[in-house]
Each structure stands twice: as structure tokens, then as C-alpha cells.
């Protein structure tokens, strides 16, 4: 057998190894996020410590998105449902830009004291903001200033070019500079593919066509105002994160969790119990099968895809042979679970990509038992 014959097998082994690595990494981040949720409750009266913890949470979220992108096979769906701390994201972008900013240009942030979190993919929005800032830097020929203005937009006041007024709250992020501005004849073309107002050889960022594409994929919009000689203003309108739980007085859900990540399970048990649910945990799919066979009263099963022994899908297949009523959530650290196709004899009611936030899990549980 020659080397060419071996290549597909080697490539497949690398892909499988990467998927296992992604699963393990995301399990670690799941434990980190669960631990953060516990600590945030303990530190509510200590704003300085809480800010540091939120920064750890934000950086961890960015790390999970970068990991998913690196390990993606190109077909995995990008997660744009995450909760993003708007203030921390803006601060991260500004900090990264200051490193290479010319001395004649300064960046000023004007962020409302209370601003909503964003819903989306922090890595993509980070790329958008960096691109807009780089464009502003290049538009300033002498001394100048770039302002980043961030505020909440009431539903009735959202300047959304893509849809009618929405009942969903939004966040307005504006990047304003006092540079050379954009010629009127170019305004309608700046979001076209391959169009650029820069001189040849001066290209940077992902381009305004890609910026608009990313914003649209988030359910947002982008608008531009510019006057030659007086600068430009780009307004991003992005959806705010809203994972508000419905009030359910005295409505306790009896949940069985099957996962072999001991620390994650322990923290989840504490958090879900504090949220008013009844929790039982087991370390394997086999144990979940036995528990459901011998004990009635469970409303829901949250089961991990990859565990020691049989995997989660095999466990679900056995459970469905004797229990068709229980709601089942399949969770996994494997990238691309939303695109996963399940066998006909494996009925999964919902999937949950690790790592996830407690609010996301609680909202999912609520939606499944109403």
C-alpha cells in the first residue's frame, strides 16, 4: 500500500481526534460556566470581584467560539444564540486596537450605565467592530477621534432596515469618526462585494460586505451616514439577549441527569435544585436506563452524548423501547449538534450544545414542559 492509499485513513483519524478534543474542551468549559454561575450568586454584593468574574466568563465564551471555529469541518452551524456582555466586548475591542493605534488618534467609548447584553456570536461581532474601527483609523489623515456609542434601543424605536418594528429589544452600537468621510456616490455601493474606497494596497479587515452579512445573520441591521470632510457614522442594531423565564409557581420538574463529568453534574444539581427542580444524577447511559426502568415519576432526561460505556444515542434508543413520554435533551461538547441526524428509533426532543449557560438550560426546560 502506498502513502496515497493511507492518506484518507490518516485524515479521518485526525478529524475524529479533533472531534474528541472539542468534546473534552467543551466539557471543561461547561464546568467553568457552571462554576461561574455559582460564584456570581455569591459575589452580587462585591461589584469589583463580580466584574473580574464576568470578564473570565466573557473570555471563556470567546475561547469556546474560537475552538469551535478551528475544529469545525466547514458544515457546522455557527452558534449565534450566546449571551454576550456588551460592555466587556467593547472594552476588549478597544484594548486590542489601542496596541497599534497611531498617537494622533484616540478612541472614546460612550456606553450607557445600563446596557443590555447582546445575543449572538461574540467572535463575529468582535470582527465586525474591529473592521469598522480599522476603517475609521484609515479615514483619519491627521489628528482625530473615534467614538463608540452604545445604548439600548426601545422596541418601538429600533432603526431596523430589514424588518418592521420589532417587539424584541435591541442594542445600538455606533462607530463615529471625524475622518475624510465617504463620497455620496459611494454610499450606496460600500456594502457591495469587492467594492472599496481605499487606495490599492490598503486593505484591512473583513470588508463591509462581510460586515453586513454577519450583522444580517444575527437578525440585525447596519446603517451609514457620512459627509465628505466631516467623517462617518456606522450604526449597528443588534438583538439583545432575552432569556427571561416564565414564572411557574410551585411547578417542579423531576429531572434525571446522565453525565460522567462529576464536577459539572454536581454544580448543575445545585443550580437546578435552587431553581426549584427535583434532580437525580447518574454517571452513565446504562445507569439511566436502569433508573428509568425501576423508578417512575421522571419528567425529563438530560443525557450526554459521549460517556463511558454505551453512548447517549444508544441509551436513548433503549429508553424509548419502554418510555415514550419522557422528554429527552441530548447534550454534547461535540461541535455541530444542531446539524446531527438521528436514527428513526431515537427520538430526541431537544439538543443542547456544551458549554451552555444556566439561563439557556432553564429556558429550554421551561419551553419543554409548558
JONORFEN-V908665 format. One record per pair of residues at least 24 apart in sequence whose ideal C-beta (glycine too) atoms are under 6 Angstrom apart, sorted by sequence separation. I is the first residue (numbers start at 0). J is the second residue. D is the distance in Angstrom with one decimal. If there is no record, write none. Layout:
i=[I,I]
j=[J,J]
d=[D,D]
//
This chain:
i=[86,251,252,253,254,255,256,257,148,251,283,284,300,304,251,288,57,147,257,284,287,291,299,300,301,303,304,319,31,297,316,85,146,288,316,57,257,284,288,315,28,53,85,145,291,84,85,104,54,83,88,144,312,82,83,143,28,104,114,92,96,115,92,114,83,138,103,104,105,106,107,108,109,110,111,139,79,138,79,135,138,326,24,255,77,131,253,181,253,180,182,253,254,255,256,257,258,180,252,180,252,259,180,259,21,180,180,181,180,178,17,117,177,176,115,176,64,175,64,161,173,174,61,160,60,159,173,172,171,169,170,169,170,133,169,133,167,168,130,130,159,158,126,157,130,127,127,270,274,123,119,131,242,252,244,117,118,242,245,244,118,115,116,79,82,33,30,30,33,26,29,33,36,75,75,76,76,71,70,67,82,22,63,26,25,22,22,21,18,36,32,29,29,28,25,25]
j=[110,275,276,277,278,279,280,281,173,276,308,309,325,329,277,314,84,174,284,311,314,318,326,327,328,330,331,346,59,325,344,114,175,317,345,87,287,314,318,345,59,84,116,176,322,116,117,136,87,116,121,177,345,116,117,177,63,139,149,128,132,151,129,151,121,176,142,143,144,145,146,147,148,149,150,178,119,178,120,176,179,367,66,297,120,174,296,225,297,225,227,298,299,300,301,302,303,226,298,227,299,306,228,307,70,229,230,231,231,230,70,170,230,230,170,231,120,232,122,220,232,233,121,220,121,220,234,235,236,236,237,238,239,203,239,204,238,239,204,205,236,236,205,236,210,210,213,357,361,213,217,233,358,368,361,237,238,362,365,365,240,239,240,217,240,263,262,263,266,260,263,267,270,334,335,337,338,334,334,334,356,305,354,332,332,332,333,334,333,357,354,353,354,354,353,354]
d=[5.7,5.7,4.8,4.6,5.4,5.1,4.7,5.1,4.3,5.9,4.7,4.9,5.6,6.0,5.5,6.0,5.0,5.8,5.9,5.8,5.7,5.8,4.5,4.8,4.7,5.5,3.6,5.8,5.4,5.9,5.6,5.3,4.5,5.1,5.1,4.3,3.9,2.9,6.0,5.1,5.8,5.8,5.8,4.7,5.7,5.8,5.2,6.0,5.9,5.9,5.9,5.8,5.4,5.2,4.1,5.1,5.1,5.5,5.6,4.6,5.3,5.3,5.9,5.8,4.6,5.7,4.5,5.3,5.5,4.9,4.9,4.9,4.6,4.4,4.7,4.3,4.9,2.9,4.7,3.7,5.3,5.0,5.6,4.9,5.7,4.4,5.5,4.0,5.2,4.8,5.9,4.9,4.7,4.9,4.9,4.2,4.3,5.3,5.0,4.3,5.9,4.6,5.6,5.5,4.4,5.6,5.6,5.7,5.7,5.2,4.9,5.7,4.2,4.9,5.4,5.9,6.0,4.6,4.3,4.9,6.0,4.8,5.3,4.4,5.9,4.9,4.9,4.4,5.7,5.3,5.3,5.8,5.3,4.7,5.8,4.8,5.7,4.3,3.4,5.2,5.5,5.9,5.5,5.7,5.6,5.0,5.5,5.5,5.9,4.9,4.6,5.4,4.2,5.6,5.5,5.5,4.9,4.8,5.6,5.5,4.1,3.8,4.2,5.7,4.4,5.8,4.9,4.5,4.0,5.3,5.2,6.0,6.0,5.0,3.4,4.8,5.7,5.8,5.5,5.1,5.8,5.6,5.7,4.8,3.0,4.0,4.9,5.0,5.8,4.6,4.9,4.5,4.1,3.8,4.3,5.5]
//
